[in-house]
Amino acid sequence: MRFHPEDSVILEKANNTIWLVSDQICKGTLSDNLYSFDDFARPAAILSRSINDTIRGLFEFALQAYTTFEHFWEPVYDNAYMTANGAISTDIMYILGDALMAFAANQPTDEERYLWMRGFKRWVERFTSHSPGTAEGIKPDGSGFHHWTAYDNYMYAFKNTSKILYCLTGTSFQIGKENYLRFRDAVYAQIIFGNDARLKPLSMAGRKPNQRDAQYTETSLKHLAVAGGQILGLPTADTILAGEYNRLFNSSAELNYTLEAPLSRSSGYFQFNYANLGVYRKDGWLAGMKGFTKGLWGAELYPTANRYGRYQSY
């Protein structure tokens, strides 16, 4: 939350809180994990322009401890690099992508803000590129990889990515057209993966069979369509996603587009080779069949957990 710059009491509390948490993280005396660190990182990143230089530096070290600024500053990020070093983790994008954006946008000087935001734009473009082999990220058929296979339950990262692209619209930091189209394919695959109620087949549920919603929401789909319209240079939102939004939800004035996508566009048989998956969609319902290969595993199992998950996954 922003505050008046002359409100010294709140500023002192912000400095003290960010110093204390960051200091303990850097010393290893605070037991925490990535999935809860974001509750601290987001507000701290937003306030980072208002805190003093020493504490900002300490928070940056804490942020690095959780992200290592993974593949952020490396000058080369091609298939050879990703094969040797891995690709951007979908976990990092989901949990801390927006915190990294806030930290970049709240650097103390114009020059530093520009440098960091250029770096952040490049990082998002790297995430929205195709990754090779079993590396993390997006594949040519729209599947999303985590833990070395198509693991759709982890693609909640796509919701945060859509929000980030929406925040970058109309700036010099919005991503390039080709990157957007690759990411749009991945989100459109989410529409195909689920029925019109956004429910995916049980075989795609991984170790969380009670969490079967496709990885987009009404808001995230609208935000991505609006961002896409800007990136593609359209007077409306991206007509592909806006049409699907209008079909699945009520039309929104923000889209400046009222036509519904024909049901025939998302009907028929769709094959996703990277996901070992085939789906048949008709009249709003879906039937899916999933398997595995010698190179891509079918279910995430542990000695003490999800022992029967293999059966729901085939």
C-alpha positions in Angstrom: 0.0 0.0 0.0 1.3 3.5 -0.8 1.5 6.1 1.9 2.2 9.8 2.1 6.0 10.4 1.8 5.8 12.7 4.9 4.1 10.1 7.1 7.3 9.3 9.0 5.6 6.9 11.5 4.5 4.5 8.7 7.8 4.9 6.9 9.7 4.0 10.0 7.6 0.9 10.5 8.0 -0.1 6.9 11.8 0.3 7.2 11.9 -1.7 10.5 9.7 -4.5 9.2 11.5 -5.0 5.9 14.9 -4.8 7.6 13.9 -7.4 10.3 12.4 -10.0 7.9 15.1 -9.5 5.2 17.9 -9.7 7.8 16.6 -12.9 9.3 16.1 -14.5 5.8 19.7 -13.6 4.8 21.0 -15.0 8.1 19.0 -18.2 7.7 17.3 -17.7 11.1 13.8 -17.3 9.6 12.2 -20.6 8.6 10.1 -19.8 5.6 9.3 -21.2 2.1 8.7 -19.8 -1.3 4.9 -20.2 -1.2 4.6 -17.9 1.8 7.5 -15.5 1.0 5.4 -13.7 -1.5 3.1 -12.4 1.2 6.1 -10.4 2.4 7.8 -9.8 -1.0 4.9 -8.1 -2.8 4.4 -5.2 -0.3 8.1 -4.9 0.4 8.8 -4.5 -3.4 6.1 -1.8 -3.7 7.7 0.1 -0.8 11.2 -0.4 -2.0 11.5 3.1 -3.5 10.6 4.7 -0.1 12.9 2.7 2.2 16.5 3.6 2.7 19.3 2.3 0.5 20.8 -0.1 3.1 17.4 -1.8 3.8 16.6 -1.9 0.1 19.8 -3.7 -0.6 19.1 -6.1 2.2 15.7 -6.9 0.8 17.3 -7.4 -2.7 19.5 -10.0 -1.1 16.4 -11.7 0.4 14.7 -11.6 -2.9 17.7 -13.1 -4.5 17.8 -15.9 -1.9 14.4 -17.1 -3.1 14.6 -16.4 -6.8 18.4 -16.2 -7.6 16.9 -13.7 -10.1 16.6 -16.9 -12.1 17.7 -16.4 -15.8 17.1 -12.7 -15.3 20.4 -11.1 -16.1 22.2 -13.8 -18.3 23.0 -12.3 -21.7 22.1 -15.5 -23.6 19.0 -17.5 -23.2 18.7 -20.0 -26.1 18.0 -23.7 -26.4 21.6 -24.6 -25.7 21.6 -22.5 -22.5 18.3 -23.9 -21.3 19.3 -27.4 -22.0 22.4 -26.9 -19.8 21.0 -24.6 -17.1 17.3 -25.1 -17.1 14.5 -22.6 -17.9 12.5 -20.2 -15.8 10.5 -22.0 -13.2 6.7 -21.7 -13.4 6.8 -21.5 -9.6 8.9 -18.4 -9.7 6.6 -16.8 -12.3 3.5 -17.6 -10.2 4.7 -16.7 -6.8 7.1 -13.8 -7.4 6.7 -12.6 -11.0 4.6 -9.6 -10.0 6.9 -8.9 -7.0 9.9 -8.8 -9.4 7.9 -6.4 -11.5 7.1 -4.2 -8.5 10.7 -4.3 -7.4 11.9 -3.3 -10.9 9.4 -0.5 -11.2 10.3 0.9 -7.8 14.1 1.4 -8.1 15.2 4.7 -6.6 16.3 6.5 -9.8 15.0 6.8 -13.3 18.1 5.2 -14.8 17.8 2.2 -12.4 14.1 1.8 -13.0 14.7 1.8 -16.8 17.5 -0.8 -16.5 15.5 -3.1 -14.3 12.3 -2.8 -16.3 14.1 -3.6 -19.5 15.5 -6.6 -17.7 12.1 -7.6 -16.5 10.6 -7.3 -20.0 13.3 -9.6 -21.3 12.6 -12.0 -18.4 8.9 -12.2 -19.3 9.8 -12.7 -23.0 12.0 -15.5 -22.0 9.2 -17.2 -20.0 6.9 -16.8 -23.0 9.3 -18.5 -25.3 9.3 -22.2 -26.1 11.6 -24.3 -23.9 13.4 -27.4 -25.2 13.1 -31.0 -24.2 11.7 -31.5 -20.7 12.7 -28.0 -19.4 10.2 -25.9 -17.5 7.8 -23.7 -19.4 5.7 -23.6 -22.6 5.9 -26.2 -25.4 4.9 -25.8 -29.1 1.5 -27.5 -28.5 0.7 -25.1 -25.6 1.4 -27.6 -22.9 3.2 -26.3 -19.8 6.0 -28.3 -18.2 7.0 -28.5 -14.5 8.9 -31.4 -12.9 10.1 -32.5 -16.3 6.7 -33.2 -17.8 3.4 -31.6 -18.8 2.0 -30.9 -15.3 -1.0 -28.7 -15.7 -1.8 -28.2 -12.1 1.3 -26.1 -11.8 0.3 -23.8 -14.7 -1.5 -21.4 -12.3 1.6 -19.4 -13.3 -0.3 -18.5 -16.5 -2.8 -16.4 -14.4 0.0 -14.3 -12.9 1.6 -14.0 -16.4 -1.7 -12.6 -17.8 -1.9 -10.1 -14.9 1.7 -9.0 -15.6 1.1 -8.5 -19.3 -2.0 -6.5 -18.5 0.0 -4.2 -16.2 2.6 -3.7 -18.9 0.1 -2.7 -21.6 0.6 0.7 -23.2 4.2 1.0 -22.0 7.5 0.4 -23.8 7.9 -2.7 -21.6 5.1 -4.8 -23.1 6.4 -8.0 -24.6 6.8 -8.6 -28.3 4.2 -10.0 -30.7 5.7 -13.4 -31.2 6.1 -13.9 -27.4 2.5 -12.9 -26.9 1.2 -15.3 -29.6 3.1 -18.2 -28.0 1.6 -17.4 -24.6 -1.8 -17.0 -26.2 -1.5 -20.5 -27.6 -0.8 -21.8 -24.1 -3.9 -20.1 -22.6 -6.0 -21.2 -25.6 -4.9 -24.7 -24.8 -6.3 -24.2 -21.3 -9.7 -23.5 -22.9 -9.4 -26.7 -24.9 -8.2 -28.8 -22.0 -11.5 -28.1 -20.0 -15.2 -28.2 -20.8 -17.1 -24.9 -20.8 -17.4 -25.1 -17.0 -13.5 -25.0 -17.0 -13.3 -28.5 -15.6 -10.4 -30.6 -16.8 -10.3 -34.4 -17.0 -9.3 -36.3 -13.9 -6.3 -37.7 -15.7 -4.7 -34.2 -15.8 -5.1 -33.6 -12.1 -1.7 -34.8 -11.0 -1.6 -35.3 -7.2 -4.5 -32.9 -6.5 -7.6 -34.6 -8.0 -9.8 -32.0 -6.2 -8.2 -29.2 -8.1 -9.3 -29.6 -11.7 -10.1 -26.0 -12.9 -8.4 -24.9 -16.1 -5.7 -22.4 -15.4 -7.5 -19.2 -16.4 -10.3 -17.2 -14.7 -12.8 -14.7 -16.1 -10.5 -11.9 -15.0 -7.3 -13.4 -16.3 -8.8 -14.2 -19.7 -10.1 -10.7 -20.0 -6.8 -9.1 -18.9 -4.9 -11.2 -21.4 -7.3 -10.4 -24.3 -6.9 -6.6 -23.5 -3.2 -6.9 -23.3 -3.1 -8.9 -26.6 -5.1 -6.2 -28.4 -2.5 -3.6 -27.4 0.4 -5.9 -28.4 -1.1 -6.8 -31.7 -2.0 -3.1 -32.5 -5.7 -3.7 -32.6 -8.5 -1.2 -31.8 -10.1 -3.9 -29.7 -8.9 -6.7 -27.5 -7.4 -9.7 -29.1 -10.4 -11.0 -31.1 -9.5 -14.7 -30.6 -9.5 -14.5 -26.8 -12.2 -11.9 -26.6 -14.5 -14.1 -28.7 -13.9 -17.0 -26.3 -14.4 -14.7 -23.3 -17.8 -13.5 -24.7 -18.8 -17.1 -25.3 -17.9 -18.3 -21.9 -18.7 -15.2 -19.8 -20.7 -12.0 -20.2 -19.2 -9.5 -22.6 -17.2 -6.7 -21.1 -17.0 -3.1 -22.3 -13.2 -3.2 -21.7 -12.8 -5.6 -24.6 -14.5 -3.2 -27.1 -15.5 -6.4 -28.9 -18.9 -8.1 -28.6 -18.8 -11.1 -31.0 -18.8 -14.6 -29.6 -16.4 -17.2 -30.9 -18.3 -19.9 -32.7 -18.6 -23.2 -30.8 -17.2 -25.0 -33.8 -13.8 -23.3 -33.2 -13.3 -25.3 -30.0 -15.1 -28.5 -31.1 -13.5 -31.6 -32.5 -10.4 -33.7 -31.7 -7.3 -32.0 -30.4 -4.0 -33.7 -29.9 -1.3 -32.5 -27.4 1.8 -34.6 -28.0 3.9 -33.0 -25.3 1.1 -33.8 -22.8 0.4 -37.4 -24.0 -3.1 -36.1 -24.3 -6.0 -36.2 -26.7 -9.3 -34.5 -26.1 -12.6 -34.5 -27.9 -14.9 -31.6 -27.4 -18.5 -31.2 -28.6 -21.5 -29.1 -27.5 -19.6 -27.9 -24.3 -18.6 -31.3 -23.1 -15.2 -33.0 -23.3 -13.7 -36.5 -23.2 -10.0 -36.9 -22.6 -7.5 -39.7 -22.9 -4.0 -39.4 -21.4 -1.1 -41.8 -21.2 2.7 -41.7 -20.8 5.8 -42.5 -22.8 9.3 -43.8 -21.9 10.4 -40.2 -21.8 7.5 -38.5 -20.1 6.1 -39.8 -16.9 2.4 -40.0 -16.3 1.8 -39.4 -12.5 3.7 -37.8 -9.6 4.0 -40.4 -6.9 5.8 -40.6 -3.6 6.5 -43.5 -1.2 4.0 -42.1 1.3 1.7 -40.1 -0.9 -0.5 -40.5 -4.0 0.3 -44.2 -4.4 -2.9 -44.7 -6.4 -2.5 -41.5 -8.4 -1.0 -43.5 -11.3 -4.4 -45.0 -12.0 -6.3 -41.8 -12.2 -3.6 -40.4 -14.5 -3.9 -43.1 -17.3 
